[in-house]
Amino acid sequence: MKCSKKKKGSVSRFVANIESERGSALVLVMFVVLLLTILGLAVLGATVGGATRSETRENDVQSLHLAQKGLNEAAAYIQSELQGLKLEDIDPQSLGDILGKLDDNKSSLKVATELQSTSSGSVDGIEYDDTKNKQVGKQSIQYTITISSKAVVNGVERTLRQQVIIDSYPDFLKYVFGTQQTLRLNGSPILKGNVYAGEKLLVTNTPWYTYLGRRYPEVTLDFPKVTSNTEGKAPGEIHVQSMSSIKYKESIQPGTSEDQESDMTSLPETETARNDILNKILHVNSANIKIKEKNKFVQINVEESFFDKLAQGLTLSKDEATQKTLRNSMRAQYKLGIANLNSWIVARPEATQIQGMPVAPAKVLPDAEEAVVEQYQKDLNDYNMKLQQLETLDSTIIFNGNLVVDGLAYKKLFYPPETSTPNDPKSGGVPRWFIVAGNLEINNFTADFLPVRANILVTGNVKIKGNVEFDSTMLVLGETTVEDANVKGIRSSNGSNNEETKELVLISKGKVLINRLHAFAVNEPSVEETMEAFFYTDSSGELYGVGSMFHLIGGFFAKGNLTVNAVKGNVNEPNPRTGNLVISQAAAPERFVIDYKPDIYENQQSSLPRVQTVNVNVGPMQLVN
């Protein structure tokens, strides 16, 4: 009976417990449902938010692309407006007036898009700011335009800005070394500045040289080196047509003939391997290699530049129509031959004339000899008196015949500077010219440097020997020889207690031959012994730093193929039995070094040649908002 009562009590308690937990399952289920709902909403929210962000990002990217398209439209418009513009037909200073009107037509530029109708783009501005012009004297040679473009895509607005730099000076003056055709670097030359190869760039460690009429090879321990210039304004870039235009060859033993392009290797495809090779053969990496298309290279025409400066010298009028008439006339004579051009020049009444040295009389009849000799002596005295003008020139001079300035009878060829730069006869707004209708030889082996401060035009050949210091732009229709010469720049004060160093800029239609500089020297030339000049030839060129010690502050550029052969170390004259030079290779002395001089434009000013077209350079884009 007691047992029965105990069982009944246990059941009652169990039932009571169940009744007390009734509804808890429902709460648990509802909690799980709520949790799943929250998770579902979170996932849904994330999905919707992600889609929104993706759409916003897409709108952002599309608006940037559309704004970029506007910049491209504006840059293309500027180039189209300047395409075909010839500076021989306008005063370079008036280029600013043309640029100032570009903004007037910005609304006509269509920034088209295939996006929905809620998208739009426009060119906001093509602003020419003449306060940012780079000037030489009073003449602007570099112009800055700021273009901006705005685009809106589904309410997302973006504005981009970009600078366009336009210059009116020739590209060759921007390089320490280069050619419009194939550039070949053999051995170990040092080039400090930017380099240009208009077609191919071929690099080897095998320079060739000529001694006593025979050609010899030499395998060097190092390859060429391209680096920034001393002033740091030219970063050491190499401008080529493409990576595939660079080829190289490393030799262990000298061959029997000069390496051909077909024997050379192209750069590797992978960037790491390519950088390794570039570092070895040029001491640069891929970042230093810049692609500059040949059709964008702003070149000069030496003959047309000569005519332009000749017309400038013959008349002080800046009237372009007058100068164009003169250019057409001299161009017609030049086509008939140099003799015809010389006759045309010496017949011009616009400039002071100096006749060439009179010819000594031949033996004549006794009764006539005294009169002839007397007339010759009078002509010679007149000639010498006129040549004394060479020391204090102030106007355009025409010299009829071949001129020799030797540092003895004639100690300078000099246009004295004016205190007011615009009126300076050499560097002012209307420069005067010394015109030689024949050959010019500057030959000075005295200890003192012979100063040449003049803009010079030579219809024949030019030869420079000995100690000469220059502040000069020289245009030559013939060939140029620089032999056993120490060519320096004239030092002058810039008005702020600082000394400026000028230079020679020589532009030659024919070849430029530079030889026997510090032959077999064991020490690198001092600063005082380093040439200061920039050479350009319309022909091909071949330079050497083997027996000679070729050090130049300035640059060298050729329209045709250009080759340099150089070694480092000491070089001695050969043993007569072998014939080739005795070369002891070492890190020093460096026998071929060119260091770019960037202030050529400021120094030579309006005497530099005008280009036939302008150069348009587009800078990097900037995000405004």
SEKOL-417307 format. One record per residue (C-alpha): z negated, x, y negated; residue in one letter. Coordinates in steps of 0.25 Angstrom, whole numbers, padded with zeros to 4 digits, always signed. Each point is the difference from the previous one (the first is absolute). Example, Ala and Ser with C-alpha at 12.3 -4.5 7.8 and 13.67 -1.06 7.14 Angstrom:
! SEKOL-417307
-0031+0049+0018A+0002+0006-0014S
//
This chain:
! SEKOL-417307
+0000+0000+0000M-0003+0011-0009K+0012+0008+0004C+0009-0013-0004S-0007+0000-0014K+0003+0014-0002K+0015-0002+0003K+0001-0012-0009K-0006+0008-0012G+0010+0012+0002S+0012-0010-0001V-0006-0007-0012S-0001+0014-0007R+0014+0004+0004F+0006-0014-0005V-0008+0002-0013A+0006+0014-0002N+0014-0005+0002I-0002-0011-0010E-0006+0010-0010S+0013+0009+0001E+0009-0012-0002R+0011+0003-0011G-0001+0015+0001S+0014+0001+0007A+0006-0008-0011L-0006+0010-0011V+0005+0012+0008L+0014-0006+0001V+0000-0004-0015M-0004+0015-0003F+0011+0005+0009V+0010-0009-0007V-0005+0004-0014L+0001+0015+0004L+0014-0002+0005L+0004-0008-0012T-0005+0011-0010I+0007+0011+0008L+0013-0009+0000G-0001-0002-0015L-0003+0015-0002A+0013+0004+0009V+0008-0011-0008L-0005+0005-0013G+0003+0014+0004A+0014-0004+0004T+0002-0008-0012V-0005+0011-0009G+0008+0011+0007G+0013-0009-0002A-0004-0001-0014T-0002+0015-0002R+0013+0003+0008S+0007-0010-0009E-0006+0007-0013T+0003+0014+0005R+0014-0005+0003E+0001-0005-0014N-0006+0013-0005D+0010+0008+0007V+0012-0009-0003Q-0004+0001-0015S-0001+0015+0000L+0014+0001+0007H+0006-0010-0010L-0006+0008-0012A+0005+0013+0006Q+0014-0007+0001K-0002-0003-0015G-0002+0015-0003L+0012+0004+0008N+0008-0010-0007E-0004+0006-0014A+0002+0014+0005A+0014-0003+0005A+0003-0007-0013Y-0004+0013-0008I+0008+0008+0009Q+0012-0009-0002S-0001+0000-0015E+0000+0015+0000L+0010+0002+0011Q+0013+0007-0006G-0007+0003-0013L+0005+0014-0005K-0009+0007-0010L+0013+0007-0005E+0003-0014-0006D-0013-0002-0007I-0011+0007-0007D-0011+0003+0011P-0011-0005-0011Q+0007-0014+0000S-0003-0002+0015L-0013-0005-0005G+0007-0012-0007D+0007-0004+0013I-0013+0001+0008L-0007-0008-0011G+0009-0012+0002K-0001-0001+0015L-0012-0009-0001D+0008-0011-0007D+0007-0003+0013N-0011-0001+0009K+0000-0015+0002S+0014+0001+0006S-0005+0008+0011L-0002-0009+0013K-0011+0003+0009V+0006-0009+0012A-0008-0004+0012T+0002-0009+0012E-0014-0004+0000L-0005-0015-0003Q+0002-0005-0014S-0015+0003-0003T+0004+0015-0001S+0006+0006-0012S+0002+0014-0006G+0004+0006-0013S+0002+0014-0007V-0011+0000-0010D+0004+0011-0009G+0009+0012-0001I-0007+0008-0011E+0005+0012-0007Y-0011+0008-0006D+0006+0011-0009D-0014+0006-0002T+0000+0005+0014K+0013+0008-0002N+0001+0014+0004K+0006+0007-0012Q+0007+0013-0003V-0001+0002-0015G+0005-0013-0005K+0008-0004+0012Q-0006-0008+0011S+0004+0006+0014I-0009-0010+0008Q-0002-0015-0001Y-0010-0009+0006T+0002-0014+0003I-0011-0009+0006T+0005-0012+0009I-0009-0011+0005S+0002-0012+0009S-0008-0012+0004K+0001-0009+0012A-0007-0013+0004V-0001-0005+0015V-0008-0013+0002N-0009+0003-0011G-0002+0015+0003V+0005+0008-0012E+0003+0015+0000R+0005+0009-0011T+0005+0014+0003L+0004+0011-0010R+0009+0013+0001Q+0004+0011-0009Q+0015+0004-0001V+0002+0014-0006I+0014+0003-0006I+0004+0014-0004D+0012+0006-0006S+0000+0014+0004Y+0007+0007+0012P-0007+0000+0014D+0002+0015+0003F-0010+0004-0011L-0011-0007+0009K+0001+0009+0011Y-0004+0015+0002V+0012+0002+0010F+0011-0009+0005G+0014-0004+0002T+0009-0012+0001Q+0005+0004+0013Q-0006+0009+0011T-0013+0008-0002L-0002+0011+0009R-0014+0008+0000L+0000+0012+0009N-0012+0009+0002G-0012-0001-0009S+0002-0004-0015P-0011-0007-0008I+0004-0012-0007L-0011-0006-0010K+0005-0014-0004G+0009-0011+0005N+0012+0003+0008V+0013-0008+0002Y+0011+0000+0011A+0011-0009-0003G+0006+0000+0014E-0007+0009+0010K-0012+0009+0000L+0001+0011+0010L-0011+0010+0003V-0001+0013+0008T-0008+0012+0001N+0012+0009-0001T+0004+0005-0013P+0013+0008-0002W+0003+0010-0011Y+0011+0009-0004T-0001+0015-0002Y+0011+0009-0003L+0010-0011+0004G-0006-0003+0013R-0008-0012+0005R-0013+0001+0007Y-0010-0010+0006P-0015+0001+0000E-0010-0009+0008V-0012-0003-0009T-0014-0003+0005L-0001-0012-0009D+0009-0012-0004F+0002-0005-0015P-0012-0006-0007K+0001-0012-0010V-0013-0002-0008T-0004-0006-0014S+0003+0008-0012N-0010+0008-0007T-0003-0011-0011E-0001-0011+0011G+0010-0009-0007K+0010+0001+0012A-0007-0003+0013P+0009+0007+0009G+0009-0011+0005E+0013+0001+0008I+0010-0010-0003H+0011-0002+0011V+0009-0011+0004Q-0007-0003+0013S-0010+0007+0010M+0012+0002+0009S+0007+0008-0011S-0011+0011+0002I+0004+0010+0011K-0007+0014+0004Y+0002+0012+0009K-0011+0010+0004E+0006+0013+0005S-0007+0011+0008I+0011+0010-0001Q+0010+0001-0011P+0014-0005+0004G+0014+0006-0002T+0004-0011-0010S-0007-0010-0009E-0006-0012+0006D+0009-0013-0001Q-0005-0014-0001E+0004-0003+0014S-0009+0010+0005D-0012-0006-0007M-0011-0010+0004T-0003-0014-0006S-0014-0004-0003L-0008-0007+0011P-0001-0015+0000E-0015-0001+0001T-0008+0002-0013E-0010+0010+0006T+0011+0009+0006A+0008-0002-0013R-0012+0004-0009N-0003+0013+0009D+0015+0004-0002I+0000-0003-0015L-0013+0008-0002N+0006+0012+0008K+0014+0000-0006I-0003-0004-0015L-0015+0000-0001H+0000-0015-0003V-0003-0013+0008N+0008-0014+0000S-0007-0005-0013A+0007+0011-0007N+0014-0004+0004I+0006-0010-0009K+0013-0008+0002I+0009+0001-0012K+0014-0006+0002E+0011+0009-0005K+0007-0012-0008N-0013-0001-0008K+0000+0015-0004F+0003+0001-0015V+0010+0011-0002Q+0007+0007-0011I+0014+0004-0003N+0000+0014-0005V+0014-0001-0007E-0004-0013-0007E-0014+0005-0004S+0008+0012-0006F+0009-0009-0008F-0012-0009-0004D-0007+0012-0006K+0012+0007-0006L+0003-0013-0008A-0015-0001-0004Q+0001+0014-0005G+0013-0002-0008L-0005-0011-0008T-0014-0004-0005L+0004-0014+0000S-0007-0008+0011K+0012-0011-0001D+0003-0002+0015E+0015-0004-0004A+0002+0014-0007T-0006+0008+0012Q+0008-0008+0010K+0013+0003-0007T-0003+0015+0000L-0004-0001+0015R+0013-0006+0003N+0008+0010-0007S-0007+0012+0006M+0001-0006+0014R+0015-0001-0002A+0000+0015-0004Q-0009+0004+0012Y+0009-0006+0010K+0011+0009-0005L-0008+0012+0002G-0012+0008-0006I+0010+0008-0009A+0004-0014-0006N-0015-0004-0002L-0003+0013-0007N+0011-0001-0009S-0004-0014-0004W-0014+0004-0002I+0003+0012-0009V+0009-0009-0008A-0011-0010-0004R-0004+0000-0015P-0014-0006+0002E-0007+0013+0004A-0002+0014-0005T+0010+0009+0007Q-0003+0015+0005I+0013+0007+0005Q-0001+0009+0011G-0001+0015-0001M+0013+0006-0006P+0009+0008+0009V+0001+0014-0003A+0014+0005-0005P+0009+0007+0009A+0008+0012-0005K+0010-0003-0011V+0009+0007-0009L-0007+0010-0009P+0003-0007-0013D-0005-0013+0005A-0012+0005+0008E-0010+0001-0011E+0002-0014-0005A-0002-0006+0014V-0012+0008+0002V-0006-0004-0013E+0003-0014+0003Q-0007+0001+0014Y-0012+0007-0006Q-0001-0012-0010K+0001-0010+0011D-0010+0007+0008L-0010+0000-0012N+0002-0014-0002D-0002-0003+0015Y-0013+0007+0000N-0005-0006-0013M+0003-0014+0006K-0007+0003+0013L-0013+0003-0008Q+0000-0015-0001Q-0004+0000+0015L-0015+0003-0004E-0001-0012-0010T+0009-0011+0004L-0002-0014-0006D+0013-0007+0003S+0010-0002+0011T+0008+0013+0002I+0014+0002+0007I+0002+0014+0006F+0014+0003+0003N+0001+0010+0012G-0009+0007+0009N-0014+0003-0006L-0010+0011+0005V-0014-0001-0005V-0006+0014+0004D-0013+0001-0007G+0005+0012-0008L+0009-0004-0011A-0003-0015+0002Y-0015-0002+0003K-0001-0015+0002K+0008-0013+0000L-0010-0009-0008F-0001-0013-0007Y-0014+0001-0007P-0009-0012+0003P-0003-0010-0011E-0014-0004-0003T+0005-0015+0001S+0005-0002+0014T+0010-0011-0003P+0007+0010-0009N+0000+0012+0010D+0014+0005+0001P-0003+0003+0015K-0009-0011+0005S+0001-0011-0011G+0007-0013+0001G+0014+0006-0004V+0000+0013+0007P+0010+0011-0004R+0008+0008+0010W+0005+0014+0001F+0014-0001+0006I+0006+0011+0007V+0015-0002+0003A+0000+0011+0010G-0010+0008+0008N-0014+0003-0003L-0008+0012+0004E-0015+0002-0004I-0003+0015+0004N-0013+0006-0004N-0006+0012+0007F-0010+0004-0012T-0015-0002+0002A-0001-0012-0010D+0005-0013+0005F+0013-0006-0007L-0004-0014-0005P+0011-0011+0002V-0004-0013-0007R+0012-0008+0000A+0008-0011+0007N+0012+0007+0005I+0014-0005+0005L+0009+0010+0007V+0014-0003+0005T+0001+0012+0008G-0010+0008+0009N-0015+0004-0003V-0007+0013+0004K-0014+0003-0003I-0006+0014+0002K-0013+0007-0004G-0012-0006-0008N+0003-0013-0006V-0009-0011-0005E+0006-0014-0002F-0003-0014-0006D+0014-0005+0003S+0009-0010+0007T+0013+0006+0004M+0012-0007+0006L+0011+0009+0006V+0013-0004+0005L+0002+0013+0008G-0009+0007+0009E-0014+0006-0003T-0005+0014+0005T-0015+0004-0002V-0001+0014+0004E-0012+0010-0001D-0006-0010-0010A-0014-0003-0005N+0002-0014-0005V-0012-0005-0008K-0003-0012-0008G-0003+0001-0015I-0015-0002-0004R-0002-0009-0011S-0012-0007-0007S+0000-0015+0002N-0008-0002-0013G-0014-0002+0007S-0003+0015+0002N+0006-0001+0014N+0012+0008+0005E+0012-0006+0006E+0009+0007+0009T+0015-0004-0001K+0011+0003+0010E+0015+0001+0003L+0007-0013+0005V+0014+0005+0005L+0010-0010+0005I+0012+0007+0006S+0013-0006+0005K+0003+0012+0008G-0009+0007+0010K-0014+0006-0005V-0002+0014+0006L-0014+0006-0001I-0002+0014+0006N-0007+0013+0000R-0013-0006-0005L-0012+0010+0003H+0008+0007+0011A-0009+0005+0011F-0012-0002-0008A-0013+0001+0008V-0009-0009-0009N+0003-0014-0005E+0005-0001-0015P-0011-0003-0010S+0000-0012-0009V+0007+0008-0010E+0011+0004+0010E+0003-0013+0005T+0013-0007-0004M-0002-0013-0008E+0013-0008+0001A+0006-0012+0007F+0014+0002+0006F+0010-0011+0003Y+0014+0003+0006T+0011-0010+0003D+0004+0009+0012S-0007+0005+0012S-0011+0010+0000G-0007+0010+0009E-0013+0007-0004L-0007+0012+0006Y-0014+0005+0000G+0001+0011+0010V+0003+0014-0007G-0002-0007-0013S-0013-0006-0005M+0004-0014-0005F-0011-0007-0008H+0004-0011-0010L-0008-0010-0008I+0010-0012-0002G+0010-0004+0011G+0013+0001+0006F+0010-0011+0004F+0014+0000+0005A+0010-0011+0001K+0006+0006+0012G-0007+0006+0012N-0012+0009-0002L-0006+0010+0009T-0012+0009-0002V-0003+0012+0009N-0014+0007-0002A-0011+0008+0007V-0014+0004-0003K-0005+0014+0001G+0005+0014-0005N+0015+0003+0001V+0006+0014-0001N+0014+0006+0000E+0006+0002+0013P+0001+0013+0009N+0015+0004-0002P+0001-0001+0015R-0004-0014+0002T+0006-0007-0013G-0010-0011+0000N-0012-0001-0009L-0014+0004+0005V-0008-0012-0001I-0015+0000+0002S-0004-0015+0001Q-0014-0004-0006A-0007-0011-0007A+0003+0007-0013A+0007+0003-0009P+0008-0013+0000E+0014+0004-0004R+0006-0014-0004F-0009-0010-0008V+0004-0011-0009I-0010-0007-0008D+0004-0013-0007Y-0001-0001-0015K-0002-0014-0004P+0001+0001-0016D+0015+0003+0000I+0002-0014-0007Y-0010+0003-0011E+0005+0014-0002N+0015-0002+0000Q+0000-0014-0006Q+0014-0006-0005S+0008+0012+0005S-0002-0004+0014L+0013-0007+0006P+0000-0015+0000R+0002-0008+0013V+0011-0009+0002Q-0009-0011+0006T-0015-0003-0001V-0010+0001+0011N-0008-0012+0004V-0013+0003+0008N-0009-0012+0005V-0015+0003+0001G-0010-0006+0009P-0004-0015-0001M-0014-0004-0005Q-0007-0013+0003L-0005-0007-0013V-0006-0012+0007N
//
